[in-house]
Amino acid sequence: MTTKNDAAPQRRKDIILWILILGSLWGLSEAIGGSVMRTKMLSVKATVLTGIGFGIMGIALSSSKKPWLLIVIALIAAASTQIAVPLLGYSILCRANSSLALMLHGSCLYGAFTLFNGKSGNAAILSLAGFSAAILSSGIFFFAGMRLAPCAYLLSFNHTGGMLSFLAAEGIAWALFAGITLPIGYRIGERLSEGIIKWQGKPTPYYAISSTVIVCSWAVIILATILKSG
């Protein structure tokens, strides 16, 4: 017979596993996107990857109903952008702005989701939360990125009214895409939750498949990082 004490560790284990899966998949999208979309596509790349990230966070929100997971998932995704540091001996500042953007996305969505009472799952509220979080994160990113690792692209906005120019060039696109993908991800998460509950009744294949997704994601992240440096 399963008691509450038996179920609690199992639940914690499932939450940790889900965090690792979604964080790894987010990191995988960053690695593949960074390899496919080169420097000339910086604006498009940032918008697409932001949308994917918010979609993944939408899945996390609906399947767990725990907004704090967003920050942890974002940290795992950010860690994937720094894999070149131990792997290739790069400076941590090389991808510092990428890591910063992901952590800001997670933190700002956590705040927006809580502020707008996103637990209702209302599509309009989710869209507003995604839009607001992306706008806020892009604004903070502009100032923080300029001081953390001012790349040539960011420095091109280093003039009077630069923040407004950056928001027009990047922030608005991020926000519009996030406002679309967050509710979509939320709905996907609702569907996935039903299947996950069924699979949890079959521990061996459930944990085997979950572990495979995590390991394969990081294997591709490492491979993409090595190929990109070549």
Secondary structure in CASP SS format (residue, H / E / C, confidence):
PFRMAT SS
TARGET T0000
AUTHOR 0000-0000-0000
METHOD secondary structure of the structure
MODEL  1
M C 1.00
T C 1.00
T C 1.00
K H 1.00
N H 1.00
D H 1.00
A H 1.00
A H 1.00
P H 1.00
Q H 1.00
R H 1.00
R H 1.00
K H 1.00
D H 1.00
I H 1.00
I H 1.00
L H 1.00
W H 1.00
I H 1.00
L H 1.00
I H 1.00
L H 1.00
G H 1.00
S H 1.00
L H 1.00
W H 1.00
G H 1.00
L H 1.00
S H 1.00
E H 1.00
A H 1.00
I H 1.00
G H 1.00
G H 1.00
S H 1.00
V H 1.00
M C 1.00
R C 1.00
T H 1.00
K H 1.00
M H 1.00
L H 1.00
S H 1.00
V H 1.00
K H 1.00
A H 1.00
T H 1.00
V H 1.00
L H 1.00
T H 1.00
G H 1.00
I H 1.00
G H 1.00
F H 1.00
G H 1.00
I H 1.00
M H 1.00
G H 1.00
I H 1.00
A H 1.00
L H 1.00
S H 1.00
S H 1.00
S H 1.00
K C 1.00
K C 1.00
P C 1.00
W C 1.00
L H 1.00
L H 1.00
I H 1.00
V H 1.00
I H 1.00
A H 1.00
L H 1.00
I H 1.00
A H 1.00
A H 1.00
A H 1.00
S H 1.00
T H 1.00
Q C 1.00
I C 1.00
A H 1.00
V H 1.00
P H 1.00
L H 1.00
L H 1.00
G C 1.00
Y C 1.00
S C 1.00
I H 1.00
L H 1.00
C H 1.00
R H 1.00
A H 1.00
N H 1.00
S H 1.00
S H 1.00
L H 1.00
A H 1.00
L H 1.00
M H 1.00
L H 1.00
H H 1.00
G H 1.00
S H 1.00
C H 1.00
L H 1.00
Y H 1.00
G H 1.00
A H 1.00
F H 1.00
T H 1.00
L H 1.00
F C 1.00
N C 1.00
G H 1.00
K H 1.00
S H 1.00
G C 1.00
N C 1.00
A H 1.00
A H 1.00
I H 1.00
L H 1.00
S H 1.00
L H 1.00
A H 1.00
G H 1.00
F H 1.00
S H 1.00
A H 1.00
A H 1.00
I H 1.00
L H 1.00
S H 1.00
S H 1.00
G H 1.00
I H 1.00
F H 1.00
F H 1.00
F H 1.00
A H 1.00
G H 1.00
M H 1.00
R H 1.00
L H 1.00
A C 1.00
P C 1.00
C C 1.00
A H 1.00
Y H 1.00
L H 1.00
L H 1.00
S C 1.00
F C 1.00
N C 1.00
H C 1.00
T C 1.00
G C 1.00
G H 1.00
M H 1.00
L H 1.00
S H 1.00
F H 1.00
L H 1.00
A H 1.00
A H 1.00
E H 1.00
G H 1.00
I H 1.00
A H 1.00
W H 1.00
A H 1.00
L H 1.00
F H 1.00
A H 1.00
G H 1.00
I H 1.00
T H 1.00
L H 1.00
P H 1.00
I H 1.00
G H 1.00
Y H 1.00
R H 1.00
I H 1.00
G H 1.00
E H 1.00
R H 1.00
L H 1.00
S H 1.00
E H 1.00
G H 1.00
I H 1.00
I H 1.00
K H 1.00
W H 1.00
Q C 1.00
G C 1.00
K C 1.00
P H 1.00
T H 1.00
P H 1.00
Y H 1.00
Y H 1.00
A H 1.00
I H 1.00
S H 1.00
S H 1.00
T H 1.00
V H 1.00
I H 1.00
V H 1.00
C H 1.00
S H 1.00
W H 1.00
A H 1.00
V H 1.00
I H 1.00
I H 1.00
L H 1.00
A H 1.00
T H 1.00
I H 1.00
L H 1.00
K H 1.00
S H 1.00
G C 1.00
END
